[in-house]
Amino acid sequence: MRDANLTITVQVQPRSSHDGIVGLHEGRLKIRISAPPVDGQSNQRLTEVLAKAFGVSKSSVEIVKGHHSRLKTITISGIGREDYEALISKFTDT
């Protein structure tokens, strides 16, 4: 379902040693970002990491809430809930 939009809440850990999705933390996707939270650097890197993880363009990822917070609400165009479930299933034990 590539015509859907997905809205998720993520928890960002800036200034990490590397970029990547860690897994779920308190029901939110936890993402490590190597960029510092200065001048929007970590927000920009966050959109790049999410775009790559979901296979969409960077312009498809929008931070709609929490620009200056570790907790952010993100909307990703072109993916649906099943795409999100497939991604997080890689980080959870079944």
Sequence and secondary structure as in RCSB ss.txt:
>XXXX:A:sequence
MRDANLTITVQVQPRSSHDGIVGLHEGRLKIRISAPPVDGQSNQRLTEVLAKAFGVSKSSVEIVKGHHSRLKTIT
ISGIGREDYEALISKFTDT
>XXXX:A:secstr
 TT EEEEEEEEE S SS EEEEEETTEEEEE SS SSTTHHHHHHHHHHHHHHT  GGGEEEEE TTSSEEEEE
EET  HHHHHHHHHTTS  
